[in-house]
């Protein structure tokens, strides 16, 4: 047996190391100890300012950004009192009656859905009200309603193609103007009633009828600067 092996056998075994005991202070910090939760009743609410009465008295609080429901008088709310920072209304707990629930924020609000769809459904109706501008940007717009009304003071449309299909179209207006490069109509029957005067200015006019062409009036005038030609198999002038 080698000398190294013999010394290893004679050496005492290593004693297990003692682990250090870590003491964790479970007491709340000074900042945590200075915050308290209360339940109170709203006496007055105007914008972000809310006055709440609790067991400890009357508190002038502010609506926290996490509290989206706008507090109203007589609401039961959860109040957080933070030392040196004021009081905050965290949530609306109870509300008497079936009034309108308002979601309110201070400043701009954006709702983002990075991956998915956003749906808004209501049985009685949906209203969108904007004091200045309402913008809709989408790859495709689909509107499917049973009956609709559109009231616009001034409407401008810019596009490449308009396709419309309807069983009946009725247009009532004081004045109608159209500026076109080409006007093509294909109808089965056409009726036009002009109460006063009907004027046509054209470079050339070509009317062709497969059947009868009839012009009638109390007085009829046909004038030309150079030539008037009437060509037919029979011509009757009476």
C-alpha positions as CSV (number, residue, x, y, z in Angstrom):
1,X,0.0,0.0,0.0
2,X,1.4,3.4,-1.0
3,X,2.2,6.0,1.5
4,X,-0.3,8.5,0.0
5,X,-3.1,5.9,0.4
6,X,-2.1,5.1,4.0
7,X,-2.1,8.8,5.0
8,X,-5.6,9.2,3.4
9,X,-6.9,6.3,5.4
10,X,-5.5,7.7,8.7
11,X,-6.9,11.2,8.0
12,X,-10.1,12.0,9.9
13,X,-13.2,12.6,7.8
14,X,-14.2,16.2,7.1
15,X,-16.9,17.6,9.4
16,X,-20.1,18.9,7.7
17,X,-20.2,22.6,7.4
18,X,-22.8,24.6,9.3
19,X,-25.2,26.6,7.2
20,X,-25.8,30.2,8.1
21,X,-29.3,31.0,9.3
22,X,-30.9,33.9,7.3
23,X,-33.3,36.0,9.2
24,X,-36.1,37.7,7.1
25,X,-37.9,40.6,8.5
26,X,-41.6,40.1,7.7
27,X,-42.6,43.4,9.1
28,X,-44.0,45.9,6.5
29,X,-41.7,48.7,5.4
30,X,-42.3,52.3,6.3
31,X,-44.0,53.0,3.0
32,X,-46.2,50.0,3.2
33,X,-47.2,50.8,6.8
34,X,-48.3,54.3,5.7
35,X,-51.0,53.0,3.3
36,X,-54.4,52.0,4.5
37,X,-57.5,50.6,2.7
38,X,-60.9,52.0,3.6
39,X,-64.5,51.6,2.3
40,X,-66.6,54.7,2.0
41,X,-69.5,56.4,0.3
42,X,-69.1,59.1,-2.4
43,X,-70.7,62.4,-1.5
44,X,-69.5,64.5,-4.4
45,X,-67.6,63.6,-7.7
46,X,-66.4,66.0,-10.3
47,X,-63.9,64.8,-12.8
48,X,-60.9,63.1,-11.1
49,X,-61.8,64.8,-7.7
50,X,-64.0,62.6,-5.4
51,X,-65.1,63.4,-1.9
52,X,-65.7,60.2,0.1
53,X,-67.1,59.7,3.6
54,X,-65.7,56.8,5.6
55,X,-65.7,55.7,9.3
56,X,-62.6,57.9,9.9
57,X,-64.2,61.0,8.5
58,X,-64.4,62.9,5.2
59,X,-61.6,62.4,2.5
60,X,-60.9,64.4,-0.6
61,X,-59.5,61.8,-2.9
62,X,-58.6,61.4,-6.5
63,X,-59.7,58.7,-8.9
64,X,-56.8,56.3,-9.6
65,X,-56.0,55.6,-13.2
66,X,-56.9,51.9,-12.6
67,X,-60.4,52.9,-11.6
68,X,-62.0,53.3,-15.0
69,X,-65.6,53.5,-13.7
70,X,-66.5,57.1,-13.0
71,X,-67.7,57.4,-9.3
72,X,-71.1,58.9,-8.7
73,X,-72.7,60.2,-5.5
74,X,-74.0,57.4,-3.2
75,X,-71.5,54.9,-4.7
76,X,-69.6,52.5,-2.3
77,X,-65.9,52.8,-3.2
78,X,-62.6,51.3,-2.1
79,X,-60.4,54.0,-0.8
80,X,-56.6,53.9,-0.4
81,X,-55.0,56.4,2.0
82,X,-51.3,57.0,1.4
83,X,-49.3,59.1,3.8
84,X,-47.8,62.2,2.2
85,X,-49.5,61.3,-1.2
86,X,-53.2,61.7,-0.5
87,X,-56.2,59.4,-1.0
88,X,-57.1,57.4,-4.1
89,X,-60.3,55.8,-5.2
90,X,-59.3,52.3,-6.4
91,X,-62.7,50.8,-7.4
92,X,-66.4,51.2,-7.3
93,X,-67.8,48.4,-5.2
94,X,-71.6,49.0,-5.2
95,X,-74.1,51.3,-6.9
96,X,-77.7,51.8,-6.2
97,X,-80.2,51.6,-9.1
98,X,-79.6,50.8,-12.8
99,X,-78.1,54.0,-13.9
100,X,-75.6,54.6,-16.7
101,X,-72.1,53.3,-15.9
102,X,-69.5,55.7,-17.3
103,X,-65.9,54.8,-18.0
104,X,-63.7,57.8,-17.7
105,X,-60.0,58.6,-18.0
106,X,-57.9,61.8,-17.8
107,X,-56.3,62.5,-21.2
108,X,-56.1,60.3,-24.3
109,X,-57.2,56.6,-24.3
110,X,-56.1,53.9,-26.7
111,X,-57.4,50.3,-26.8
112,X,-54.9,48.0,-28.5
113,X,-55.4,44.3,-29.5
114,X,-52.1,43.2,-31.1
115,X,-53.2,39.7,-31.9
116,X,-57.0,39.2,-32.1
117,X,-60.3,40.9,-32.7
118,X,-62.2,43.6,-30.8
119,X,-65.9,43.3,-30.6
120,X,-68.6,45.7,-29.2
121,X,-72.1,44.3,-28.8
122,X,-75.2,45.9,-27.4
123,X,-78.9,44.9,-27.5
124,X,-80.4,48.4,-27.4
125,X,-77.8,50.4,-29.4
126,X,-74.3,51.7,-29.8
127,X,-73.5,55.4,-30.0
128,X,-70.2,57.1,-31.1
129,X,-70.1,60.8,-30.4
130,X,-67.1,63.0,-31.2
131,X,-66.9,66.8,-30.8
132,X,-64.3,67.2,-33.6
133,X,-63.4,64.2,-35.8
134,X,-64.2,60.5,-36.2
135,X,-61.7,58.6,-38.3
136,X,-62.0,55.0,-39.5
137,X,-59.0,53.3,-41.2
138,X,-59.4,49.7,-42.3
139,X,-58.5,47.4,-45.2
140,X,-62.2,46.7,-45.8
141,X,-65.4,48.2,-44.4
142,X,-68.6,46.2,-44.2
143,X,-71.9,47.8,-43.1
144,X,-75.0,45.6,-42.9
145,X,-78.2,47.3,-41.5
146,X,-81.9,46.8,-42.1
147,X,-82.6,50.6,-42.4
148,X,-80.3,53.6,-42.2
149,X,-80.3,57.4,-42.2
150,X,-77.4,59.6,-43.1
151,X,-77.4,63.4,-42.4
152,X,-74.2,65.2,-43.6
153,X,-73.8,68.9,-44.0
154,X,-71.1,68.5,-46.6
155,X,-69.9,65.2,-48.1
156,X,-66.8,64.7,-50.3
157,X,-66.0,61.3,-51.9
158,X,-62.7,60.4,-53.6
159,X,-62.4,57.0,-55.1
160,X,-61.7,55.0,-58.3
161,X,-64.9,52.9,-58.7
162,X,-68.5,53.0,-57.4
163,X,-70.8,50.0,-57.8
164,X,-74.4,50.3,-56.6
165,X,-77.3,47.9,-56.9
166,X,-80.8,48.9,-55.8
167,X,-84.4,48.0,-56.7
168,X,-85.5,51.7,-56.5
169,X,-83.6,55.0,-56.2
170,X,-85.3,58.3,-55.5
171,X,-83.4,61.6,-55.5
172,X,-84.9,65.0,-54.5
173,X,-82.7,68.0,-54.6
174,X,-82.8,71.7,-55.5
175,X,-79.9,71.6,-57.9
176,X,-77.9,68.8,-59.5
177,X,-74.6,69.3,-61.5
178,X,-72.5,66.7,-63.1
179,X,-69.2,67.2,-65.0
180,X,-68.3,64.1,-67.0
181,X,-66.1,63.0,-69.9
182,X,-68.6,60.3,-70.9
183,X,-72.2,59.6,-70.0
184,X,-73.7,56.2,-71.0
185,X,-77.3,55.1,-70.1
186,X,-79.0,51.8,-71.0
187,X,-82.7,51.7,-70.0
188,X,-85.7,49.8,-71.1
189,X,-88.1,52.8,-70.7
190,X,-87.3,56.4,-70.1
191,X,-89.7,59.2,-69.1
192,X,-88.8,62.8,-68.5
193,X,-91.1,65.6,-67.4
194,X,-89.8,69.2,-67.6
195,X,-92.1,71.9,-66.3
196,X,-90.5,75.0,-67.7
197,X,-87.6,74.9,-70.3
198,X,-85.3,72.2,-71.6
199,X,-82.2,73.3,-73.4
200,X,-79.5,71.3,-75.1
201,X,-76.2,72.5,-76.4
202,X,-74.1,70.0,-78.3
203,X,-71.5,69.9,-81.1
204,X,-73.6,67.4,-83.0
205,X,-76.8,65.6,-82.2
206,X,-77.8,62.2,-83.6
207,X,-81.2,60.6,-82.8
208,X,-82.0,57.2,-84.3
209,X,-85.4,55.4,-83.7
210,X,-86.4,52.0,-85.0
211,X,-90.0,53.0,-84.9
212,X,-91.6,56.5,-84.9
213,X,-90.1,59.8,-84.1
214,X,-92.7,62.4,-83.1
215,X,-92.2,66.1,-82.4
216,X,-95.2,68.2,-81.3
217,X,-95.7,71.6,-80.0
218,X,-97.9,74.7,-80.2
219,X,-95.3,76.3,-82.3
220,X,-92.4,74.5,-84.0
221,X,-89.4,76.2,-85.5
222,X,-86.6,74.6,-87.5
223,X,-83.8,76.8,-88.8
224,X,-80.4,76.3,-90.2
225,X,-77.6,78.6,-91.4
226,X,-76.8,76.6,-94.5
227,X,-78.9,73.5,-95.4
228,X,-82.2,71.8,-94.4
229,X,-82.7,68.4,-95.9
230,X,-85.7,66.1,-95.7
231,X,-85.3,62.7,-97.4
232,X,-88.0,60.0,-97.4
233,X,-90.0,57.9,-99.7
234,X,-93.1,60.0,-99.0
235,X,-93.3,63.5,-97.6
236,X,-96.7,64.9,-96.5
237,X,-97.0,68.6,-95.6
238,X,-100.5,69.6,-94.6
